[in-house]
Amino acid sequence: MDKAVITVVGQDTVGIIARVCTYLSQHQVNVLDISQTIIDGFFNMMMIVDCDDLDEQFSDMVDGLESLGDEIGVRIRCQREEIFTKMHRV
Amino acid sequence: MLNITEVRETNEMIEQEKLDVRTITMGISLLDCAAADVDVVCENVYRKITEKARDLVKTGRGIERDFGIPIVNKRITVTPISLVGASSCKSPSDFVKIAHALDRAAKEVGVDLIGGYTALVSKSMTPAERMLIESLPKALSETDIVCSSVNVGSTKTGIDMDAVELLGRMVKDTAYATRDNDSYGCVKFVAFCNAPDDNPFMAGGFHGVTEGDVVVNVGVSGPGVVSRALDAAKGKDFEFLCETIKRTAFKITRVGQLVAQEASKRLGVPFGIIDLSLAPTAAVGDSVGEVLEKIGLEQVGAPGTTAALAMLNDQVKKGGIMASSYVGGLSGAFIPVSEDKNMIEAAKSGCLKIEKLEAMTCVCSVGLDMIAIPGETSAATISGMIADEAAIGMVNQKTTAVRVIPVYGKGVGEVANFGGLMGYAPIIPVNQTSCEAFVTRGGRIPAPIHSFKN
């Protein structure tokens, strides 16, 4: 499975999760796991998603989510999952 | 399944602690580019580099985007040019033509630096190797991104003092040839002892004759990450400190391993090695000097510096070695003065002197690196510095190197600016007592007794 990790950090507002999920559903990306917390007063969310059926280039999704973050006023990063698993799992 | 804390930790390393992959370096063999005519050699060299490295920069950028990890430089190393040009070059200026071909090819594919304008003369010089060395002032002043190195000694062969003497003069001539730019040419040259064949870092990177046709090597960097991790070790004992450094080095190297495998897959080129060095930059929070200070020194250069560096170097290796299938290159802590904010400050304040730096090179992974010295320093003194450093490497069976910049027209207390990753450095004093009679004796220093292991 081709997994990616999406992180959203920023000032909490209404509808952040809704807008990110809408983008993902429009591009055939399935959400596998979401964890969300408030750290130092900031909204922090991590999503693990399945990109097997992604209908655009991975780098396009990276750019698309980044632009969406700019619109909402939060920082959205999308990275391939391996950078985290390689670093934290022997 | 990953958790949010782990994801945050990785991204904080990248965003706040300046974790990066310093370089993806493609090694390319140019042995099959040799010909009887130097213009044909230049054509062959240009063609092979532009063909093999065509997608290197694009691939690097793609990996950067997909994983969200900065890849600061994309570089190329090639077979030592003294070998490639031996059959065709009849004069130093013939070699300069090949340097131009390298420069053009590297710019065409968009890499940051190309290394391998190199001669390996640890026992003695062939006429071609001597010509390449004599071409250095012209080659380094007329090209922009060509890096050069000369291996003057090894544990097995001893030290070629004829080459050491010649290099002192060439470093001075290069400084003069690039005098309008704080003698920048010397930044692109390094003299080595026991040079590794697979070093992805510059200026000493070249593609050794032990290597295959094309290979991808990766150099990682993360002094800022180690520094931040050491905040948790304040006041704790050495066991805790070492454990912290090892764990951090493991994590940094794992990122390098991932990037190397991905680059290898996307480029269709075998993966060579990870060089797990702590490579600083002059930016705040990206300093090996800061790590040493967090270990417990008021400033780098204080008593205890050599021991702290020895420990740091060893822990970096111990942590990193488990993280990668193949570790090579230099792999340790770099201590370049001009590329490290805390080292610059220590040199400025007089706490860090050249003699202490020399002692530090006995236990770090490189040598006297990026040190600005007075422009009036004599060629013989520079040769003496190279000889001293080569002797440390030869006797201790380790890699050592010298990259000093005798900044033309500037003296102690003034600052040399090299720009970008190369940073800036205060000019520090060098003992100017003559060693001319020593470096001009001619011949070579024999291999040490412990080289006879057969």
Chai-1 contact restraints between the chains, C-beta under 6 A:
chainA,res_idxA,chainB,res_idxB,connection_type,confidence,min_distance_angstrom,max_distance_angstrom,comment,restraint_id
A,V5,B,V7,contact,1.0,0.0,6.0,A-B,restraint_1
A,S35,B,I4,contact,1.0,0.0,6.0,A-B,restraint_2
A,M46,B,I4,contact,1.0,0.0,6.0,A-B,restraint_3
A,M46,B,V7,contact,1.0,0.0,6.0,A-B,restraint_4
A,F58,B,D66,contact,1.0,0.0,6.0,A-B,restraint_5
A,S59,B,R65,contact,1.0,0.0,6.0,A-B,restraint_6
A,V62,B,R65,contact,1.0,0.0,6.0,A-B,restraint_7
A,R77,B,G68,contact,1.0,0.0,6.0,A-B,restraint_8
A,Q79,B,F67,contact,1.0,0.0,6.0,A-B,restraint_9
A,Q79,B,G68,contact,1.0,0.0,6.0,A-B,restraint_10
A,R80,B,D66,contact,1.0,0.0,6.0,A-B,restraint_11
A,R80,B,F67,contact,1.0,0.0,6.0,A-B,restraint_12
A,E82,B,L258,contact,1.0,0.0,6.0,A-B,restraint_13
A,I83,B,F67,contact,1.0,0.0,6.0,A-B,restraint_14
A,F84,B,L2,contact,1.0,0.0,6.0,A-B,restraint_15
A,F84,B,E6,contact,1.0,0.0,6.0,A-B,restraint_16
A,F84,B,V7,contact,1.0,0.0,6.0,A-B,restraint_17
A,F84,B,T10,contact,1.0,0.0,6.0,A-B,restraint_18
A,K86,B,R254,contact,1.0,0.0,6.0,A-B,restraint_19
A,K86,B,L258,contact,1.0,0.0,6.0,A-B,restraint_20
A,M87,B,T10,contact,1.0,0.0,6.0,A-B,restraint_21
A,M87,B,K251,contact,1.0,0.0,6.0,A-B,restraint_22
A,M87,B,R254,contact,1.0,0.0,6.0,A-B,restraint_23
A,H88,B,E6,contact,1.0,0.0,6.0,A-B,restraint_24
